Amino acid sequence: MAQQLPDYVRSAVPNPSDKRAPWYKNTFPSYAGVFLWVAFYLGLAEPTLGLASVEVCLAGLVVAGLLCFAFYYYAPGMLGMKSGLPLYVVGSSTFGTTGGFIMPGLLMGLLQIGWFAVATYFATDYILEGLRSHSRTLFVVVALIWAYSLAWVAIKGIRYVARVAQFLNWVPLIMIFIVFWANRNGIAHYQPRQDDPAGGFLATLAIVIGFFATAGAAGADFGMNNRNRRDVVLGGLTGITLAIIVAGGLPILSVAGYIGRHAGAPNYDYAAAITAVGALAPIVFFLFAIASVVPTCFCTFIASNSFGTMLPKIPKSLSTIVGVTIGAALAITGVASHLIGFFTIVGASFGPICGAMAADYLLAGGAWSGPRTGVNWAGYFAWALGFFAGILAQIPHVPAAWVHADQPAPLFSFIIGFIVYFAMAKAGWRPPLAASTSAS
């Protein structure tokens, strides 16, 4: 039945064992770099620390790290490791060979453009902070230079970026330690603005999971470079769970310390905590911007591959330039600055995808079943219902009780995606396999 498979599936070649490497050379540094990116912890404090104590928020980070590993990453990572194939091919089981064009194929590319816009906006903002400038014209110029130059680097020299990433991760790690150390004396004096421990805990889960959702599905791409289950597990526990605790915990402690040292209206912006380092602040801002080079390039590279694979008749360079231009426009207009809203969309979009993939993985006995013909409506219904749960709070006139019960929304979107897919698969709502053998 090979002739029934579309080109993106038929031409896929499993990554051979001799091309794979230990977890500490690929999965760990790649995922750790995602969480060490300033966009993760820049707006983390106010929705969490503003409601609950430092201890509650740190507990939320631990639980969120374990949930991200177990629910969102493990099944895609194992599917990638066992099949040796990337996400857009592995996803052809959960969503079908035709349905896979949109999910997770094109959807991943579109959301990467959103991440590209976020990276461009905050890198530009931090460069201007380092220059102590608030010039709108300079912001536009720097954003355009950043966007188009790094897009070119991502396409032409991504292999060099991957090598640099192993060392560049140390830059933001050192910076968050410096900022923490400068604010440490005020931590004991911090008091939450409101007394809502449950709200702060759930907000921590929602933000972290929403941020991680696309990267969780991309575990298939990381897994295909792992040698065995041990690499998948250790790479995830260190690069995801541990990284969340460190890269989320130190900035939360820094903001708490900054507020504890300053009377008056609390400022939950991490940029304010950075100013506590004194004369070094401009340098720290510049270094945080430099550390954004890697996520900017990787976002562009993933989006470019997605569009090039799923839309082969459109020149890859053209689709990439169009995507980069849209991302630059979102950065320049400030749309990309609304992090929490963007995390909500990401979590709602990829939470049910991860849930459906996890159900598919279990139904296949812990393996990849192989591509399914046409559209797998079990996957699409699972996604639609999970997405609805993920954006419930954004829908007008929804009863407040429903919204309150739907927290954390990204987690419920995963659970609903898992349950719906599992139930529909058991009821026989999946199309037949397009190939007679599994790629496990």
C-alpha positions as CSV (number, residue, x, y, z in Angstrom):
1,M,0.0,0.0,0.0
2,A,3.0,2.3,-0.1
3,Q,1.6,4.1,-3.2
4,Q,-1.3,5.4,-1.0
5,L,1.1,7.3,1.3
6,P,1.7,11.0,0.6
7,D,5.2,12.2,-0.1
8,Y,5.9,13.5,3.4
9,V,5.3,10.0,4.8
10,R,6.6,7.9,2.0
11,S,9.9,9.8,1.8
12,A,10.6,9.7,5.5
13,V,13.6,7.7,6.5
14,P,14.1,6.5,10.1
15,N,17.1,8.0,11.9
16,P,19.6,5.1,12.1
17,S,21.1,4.0,15.4
18,D,24.6,5.1,14.5
19,K,23.3,8.7,14.1
20,R,21.9,8.8,17.7
21,A,23.6,10.1,20.8
22,P,23.3,10.0,24.6
23,W,20.6,12.2,26.2
24,Y,23.1,14.7,27.6
25,K,24.2,15.6,24.1
26,N,20.8,16.3,22.6
27,T,17.6,16.2,24.6
28,F,18.9,17.7,27.8
29,P,20.7,20.8,26.4
30,S,17.9,21.4,23.9
31,Y,15.0,21.3,26.3
32,A,17.0,23.2,29.0
33,G,17.6,25.9,26.5
34,V,13.9,26.3,26.0
35,F,13.3,27.0,29.7
36,L,16.4,29.1,30.2
37,W,15.0,31.5,27.5
38,V,13.8,34.7,29.2
39,A,10.3,34.5,27.6
40,F,9.5,31.6,30.0
41,Y,10.1,33.4,33.3
42,L,9.7,37.0,32.3
43,G,6.0,37.2,33.2
44,L,5.8,34.1,35.5
45,A,5.7,36.0,38.8
46,E,2.6,38.2,38.8
47,P,-0.1,35.6,38.0
48,T,1.5,33.2,40.5
49,L,3.5,35.0,43.2
50,G,0.9,37.7,43.4
51,L,-1.6,35.1,44.7
52,A,0.5,32.7,46.7
53,S,3.6,32.3,48.8
54,V,7.0,31.5,47.4
55,E,6.7,28.0,48.8
56,V,3.4,27.3,47.0
57,C,4.7,28.6,43.7
58,L,7.9,26.5,43.9
59,A,5.7,23.4,44.7
60,G,3.6,24.3,41.6
61,L,6.8,24.3,39.5
62,V,7.8,20.8,40.8
63,V,4.3,19.4,39.9
64,A,4.2,21.2,36.6
65,G,7.6,19.8,35.7
66,L,6.5,16.3,36.4
67,L,3.3,16.7,34.5
68,C,5.1,18.1,31.5
69,F,7.4,15.1,31.5
70,A,4.8,12.4,32.1
71,F,1.9,13.7,30.1
72,Y,3.2,15.9,27.3
73,Y,6.7,14.7,26.5
74,Y,7.0,10.9,27.3
75,A,4.7,9.4,24.6
76,P,5.9,11.6,21.8
77,G,9.5,11.0,22.9
78,M,9.1,7.3,23.0
79,L,7.3,7.3,19.6
80,G,10.2,9.2,18.1
81,M,12.8,6.9,19.7
82,K,11.0,3.7,18.6
83,S,10.2,4.8,15.1
84,G,13.2,7.0,14.4
85,L,10.7,9.4,12.6
86,P,9.9,13.1,13.2
87,L,6.6,14.5,14.7
88,Y,4.9,15.2,11.4
89,V,5.3,11.5,10.3
90,V,4.5,10.0,13.7
91,G,1.4,12.2,13.9
92,S,0.0,10.6,10.7
93,S,-1.2,7.8,13.0
94,T,-3.1,10.0,15.4
95,F,-4.5,12.3,12.7
96,G,-4.2,10.3,9.5
97,T,-2.0,10.8,6.4
98,T,-4.3,13.5,5.1
99,G,-5.2,15.0,8.4
100,G,-1.5,15.1,9.4
101,F,-1.0,17.9,6.9
102,I,-2.8,20.3,9.2
103,M,-2.1,18.6,12.6
104,P,0.5,18.5,13.8
105,G,2.2,19.6,10.5
106,L,1.1,23.1,9.5
107,L,-0.1,23.9,13.0
108,M,3.4,23.4,14.4
109,G,4.8,25.8,11.8
110,L,2.2,28.5,12.4
111,L,2.7,28.4,16.2
112,Q,6.5,28.5,15.6
113,I,5.9,31.8,13.8
114,G,4.2,33.0,17.0
115,W,7.2,31.9,19.1
116,F,9.5,33.6,16.6
117,A,7.6,36.9,17.1
118,V,7.9,36.5,20.9
119,A,11.6,35.9,20.7
120,T,12.1,38.9,18.4
121,Y,10.0,41.2,20.6
122,F,11.7,40.4,23.9
123,A,15.2,40.3,22.4
124,T,14.7,43.7,20.9
125,D,13.2,45.1,24.1
126,Y,16.1,43.9,26.1
127,I,18.6,45.3,23.7
128,L,16.9,48.7,24.0
129,E,16.9,48.3,27.8
130,G,20.6,47.7,27.7
131,L,21.0,50.8,25.6
132,R,18.7,52.7,28.0
133,S,16.6,53.8,25.0
134,H,12.8,54.0,24.5
135,S,13.0,55.1,20.9
136,R,10.2,53.6,18.8
137,T,12.1,54.0,15.6
138,L,15.1,52.2,17.0
139,F,12.9,49.4,18.3
140,V,11.5,48.9,14.7
141,V,15.0,48.9,13.2
142,V,16.5,46.5,15.7
143,A,13.5,44.2,15.4
144,L,13.8,44.0,11.6
145,I,17.5,43.4,11.7
146,W,17.1,40.7,14.4
147,A,14.3,39.0,12.6
148,Y,15.7,38.8,9.0
149,S,19.3,38.2,9.9
150,L,18.6,35.3,12.3
151,A,16.1,33.8,9.9
152,W,18.9,33.7,7.3
153,V,21.3,32.1,9.9
154,A,18.6,29.5,10.8
155,I,18.2,28.4,7.2
156,K,21.8,28.5,6.2
157,G,23.7,27.5,9.3
158,I,21.4,25.8,11.8
159,R,24.0,23.1,12.4
160,Y,26.3,25.8,13.8
161,V,23.5,27.2,16.0
162,A,23.0,23.7,17.5
163,R,26.6,23.6,18.5
164,V,26.6,27.0,20.0
165,A,23.4,26.2,21.9
166,Q,25.4,23.7,24.1
167,F,27.5,26.6,25.4
168,L,25.1,29.5,25.1
169,N,22.7,27.9,27.6
170,W,25.2,28.8,30.3
171,V,24.7,32.5,29.6
172,P,21.0,32.9,30.9
173,L,21.7,30.3,33.6
174,I,24.5,32.5,35.0
175,M,22.4,35.6,34.6
176,I,19.5,34.2,36.6
177,F,21.9,33.2,39.3
178,I,23.3,36.7,39.4
179,V,19.9,38.3,39.5
180,F,18.8,35.9,42.3
181,W,21.9,36.6,44.3
182,A,21.3,40.4,44.1
183,N,17.8,40.0,45.4
184,R,18.2,37.1,47.9
185,N,18.0,39.2,51.1
186,G,14.4,40.4,50.4
187,I,12.9,36.9,49.9
188,A,12.1,36.4,53.6
189,H,10.2,39.7,53.7
190,Y,7.9,38.9,50.8
191,Q,4.1,38.8,51.3
192,P,1.7,37.9,48.5
193,R,-0.5,40.7,47.2
194,Q,-3.6,38.4,47.7
195,D,-4.1,35.3,49.8
196,D,-5.1,32.7,47.2
197,P,-2.7,29.7,47.4
198,A,-4.9,27.4,45.3
199,G,-5.1,30.1,42.6
200,G,-1.4,30.7,42.6
201,F,-0.6,27.0,42.4
202,L,-3.0,26.4,39.5
203,A,-1.8,29.5,37.7
204,T,1.8,28.1,37.9
205,L,0.6,24.8,36.3
206,A,-1.3,26.6,33.6
207,I,1.6,28.9,32.6
208,V,4.3,26.3,32.6
209,I,2.2,23.7,30.7
210,G,0.9,26.3,28.2
211,F,4.5,27.3,27.5
212,F,5.7,23.8,27.1
213,A,2.9,22.2,25.1
214,T,4.5,22.6,21.6
215,A,7.9,21.5,22.9
216,G,6.3,18.5,24.4
217,A,4.9,17.3,21.1
218,A,8.3,18.0,19.5
219,G,9.6,15.3,21.9
220,A,9.2,13.0,18.9
221,D,11.9,15.0,17.1
222,F,14.2,14.8,20.1
223,G,13.3,11.2,20.7
224,M,14.4,10.1,17.2
225,N,17.9,11.1,18.2
226,N,17.8,9.0,21.4
227,R,19.3,5.5,21.6
228,N,16.8,3.9,24.1
229,R,14.2,4.5,26.7
230,R,16.8,5.5,29.3
231,D,17.9,8.4,27.1
232,V,14.3,9.5,26.7
233,V,13.6,9.4,30.4
234,L,16.9,11.0,31.6
235,G,16.8,13.7,28.9
236,G,13.2,14.6,29.9
237,L,13.7,14.5,33.7
238,T,16.8,16.8,33.5
239,G,16.0,19.0,30.4
240,I,12.3,19.4,31.4
241,T,11.5,18.8,35.1
242,L,14.8,20.0,36.6
243,A,15.0,22.9,34.1
244,I,11.5,24.1,35.0
245,I,12.4,24.0,38.7
246,V,15.6,25.9,38.2
247,A,14.7,28.3,35.4
248,G,11.3,29.1,37.0
249,G,12.3,29.0,40.6
250,L,15.2,31.3,40.6
251,P,13.3,34.1,38.8
252,I,10.3,33.7,41.1
253,L,12.7,34.0,44.1
254,S,14.4,37.0,42.5
255,V,11.1,38.9,42.0
256,A,10.0,38.0,45.6
257,G,13.3,39.3,46.9
258,Y,13.1,42.5,44.8
259,I,9.6,43.2,46.1
260,G,10.6,42.3,49.7
261,R,13.4,44.9,49.5
262,H,11.3,47.7,48.1
263,A,8.3,49.2,49.8
264,G,5.3,50.6,47.9
265,A,3.5,49.1,44.9
266,P,4.9,45.7,44.1
267,N,6.6,45.3,40.6
268,Y,6.3,41.7,39.4
269,D,8.2,42.3,36.2
270,Y,11.4,40.3,36.1
271,A,13.1,43.2,34.3
272,A,12.7,45.2,37.6
273,A,14.5,42.4,39.5
274,I,17.4,42.7,36.9
275,T,17.9,46.3,37.8
276,A,18.9,45.2,41.3
277,V,22.3,44.2,39.9
278,G,23.2,47.9,39.6
279,A,25.8,48.9,37.1
280,L,25.8,45.4,35.6
281,A,22.2,45.7,34.6
282,P,22.8,46.9,31.0
283,I,25.2,44.0,30.4
284,V,22.7,41.5,31.8
285,F,20.0,42.8,29.5
286,F,22.4,42.4,26.5
287,L,23.3,38.9,27.6
288,F,19.7,37.8,27.9
289,A,19.1,39.2,24.4
290,I,22.1,37.3,23.1
291,A,20.8,34.1,24.7
292,S,17.6,34.6,22.6
293,V,19.6,33.9,19.4
294,V,19.2,30.1,19.8
295,P,15.4,30.0,20.3
296,T,14.8,32.6,17.5
297,C,16.8,30.4,15.1
298,F,15.2,27.1,16.1
299,C,11.7,28.6,15.8
300,T,12.5,29.7,12.3
301,F,14.1,26.4,11.4
302,I,11.2,24.3,12.6
303,A,8.6,26.6,10.9
304,S,10.6,26.5,7.7
305,N,10.8,22.7,7.7
306,S,7.1,22.5,8.5
307,F,6.1,24.7,5.6
308,G,8.6,23.1,3.2
309,T,7.4,19.6,4.0
310,M,3.7,20.2,4.1
311,L,3.6,22.7,1.2
312,P,6.3,21.3,-1.2
313,K,4.9,23.2,-4.2
314,I,5.6,26.6,-2.6
315,P,9.4,27.4,-2.5
316,K,10.7,26.9,1.0
317,S,12.5,30.2,1.0
318,L,9.3,32.1,0.0
319,S,7.1,30.5,2.7
320,T,9.8,31.1,5.3
321,I,10.2,34.8,4.4
322,V,6.4,35.3,4.5
323,G,6.3,33.6,8.0
324,V,9.3,35.7,9.2
325,T,7.6,38.9,8.0
326,I,4.4,38.1,9.8
327,G,6.4,37.3,13.0
328,A,8.3,40.6,12.7
329,A,5.1,42.5,12.3
330,L,3.7,40.8,15.4
331,A,6.8,41.8,17.3
332,I,6.9,45.4,16.1
333,T,3.2,46.0,16.8
334,G,3.6,44.6,20.4
335,V,1.1,41.8,19.9
336,A,3.9,39.3,20.8
337,S,4.3,40.9,24.2
338,H,1.1,39.3,25.6
339,L,2.8,36.2,26.8
340,I,0.1,34.7,29.0
341,G,-2.5,34.9,26.3
342,F,-0.1,33.3,23.8
343,F,0.7,30.5,26.3
344,T,-3.1,29.9,26.6
345,I,-3.4,29.4,22.8
346,V,-0.4,27.2,22.7
347,G,-1.6,25.0,25.5
348,A,-5.1,24.8,24.1
349,S,-3.7,23.9,20.6
350,F,-1.1,21.3,21.5
351,G,-2.5,20.0,24.9
352,P,-5.1,17.8,23.1
353,I,-2.6,16.8,20.4
354,C,-0.3,15.5,23.1
355,G,-3.3,13.8,24.8
356,A,-4.4,12.1,21.6
357,M,-0.9,11.0,20.9
358,A,-0.5,9.5,24.4
359,A,-3.8,7.6,23.9
360,D,-2.6,6.4,20.5
361,Y,0.7,5.2,22.0
362,L,-1.0,3.2,24.7
363,L,-3.5,1.7,22.3
364,A,-0.7,0.5,20.1
365,G,0.9,-1.3,23.0
366,G,3.6,1.3,23.6
367,A,4.7,1.6,20.0
368,W,3.9,3.5,16.8
369,S,1.1,1.8,14.9
370,G,2.1,3.3,11.6
371,P,0.2,5.8,9.4
372,R,-3.5,5.7,9.0
373,T,-5.3,6.5,5.7
374,G,-7.1,9.8,5.1
375,V,-8.3,11.7,8.2
376,N,-8.4,10.1,11.6
377,W,-11.5,11.7,13.0
378,A,-10.8,10.4,16.4
379,G,-7.8,12.6,16.5
380,Y,-9.6,15.6,15.2
381,F,-12.6,15.3,17.5
382,A,-10.2,14.9,20.4
383,W,-8.4,18.0,19.4
384,A,-11.5,20.1,18.9
385,L,-13.0,19.3,22.3
386,G,-9.7,19.6,24.0
387,F,-9.1,23.0,22.3
388,F,-12.5,24.2,23.4
389,A,-11.7,23.4,27.0
390,G,-8.3,25.1,26.7
391,I,-9.8,28.4,25.6
392,L,-13.0,28.4,27.7
393,A,-11.9,31.4,29.6
394,Q,-11.5,33.4,26.4
395,I,-15.0,32.7,25.1
396,P,-17.6,35.6,25.9
397,H,-20.5,34.9,28.2
398,V,-19.3,31.5,29.5
399,P,-20.5,31.1,33.1
400,A,-17.8,32.0,35.6
401,A,-18.3,28.7,37.4
402,W,-17.3,26.8,34.2
403,V,-14.2,28.8,33.8
404,H,-13.2,28.3,37.5
405,A,-13.7,24.6,37.2
406,D,-11.6,24.5,34.0
407,Q,-8.3,25.3,35.7
408,P,-5.6,24.7,34.8
409,A,-7.0,24.8,31.3
410,P,-4.0,23.4,29.4
411,L,-4.1,20.3,31.7
412,F,-7.8,19.7,31.1
413,S,-7.2,20.1,27.3
414,F,-4.8,17.2,27.5
415,I,-7.1,15.0,29.6
416,I,-10.0,15.6,27.3
417,G,-7.9,14.9,24.2
418,F,-6.7,11.7,25.8
419,I,-10.2,10.5,26.9
420,V,-12.0,11.4,23.6
421,Y,-9.4,9.8,21.4
422,F,-9.2,6.6,23.5
423,A,-13.0,6.3,23.6
424,M,-13.5,6.9,19.8
425,A,-10.6,4.5,19.0
426,K,-12.3,1.8,21.1
427,A,-15.6,2.5,19.3
428,G,-13.9,1.9,15.9
429,W,-13.7,5.5,14.7
430,R,-10.2,5.2,13.4
431,P,-9.4,4.6,9.7
432,P,-7.4,1.5,8.7
433,L,-3.6,1.5,8.7
434,A,-2.0,2.6,5.4
435,A,0.7,0.0,5.8
436,S,0.6,-3.6,7.0
437,T,3.5,-3.3,9.4
438,S,4.3,-1.0,12.3
439,A,7.3,1.2,12.3
440,S,8.1,0.4,15.9
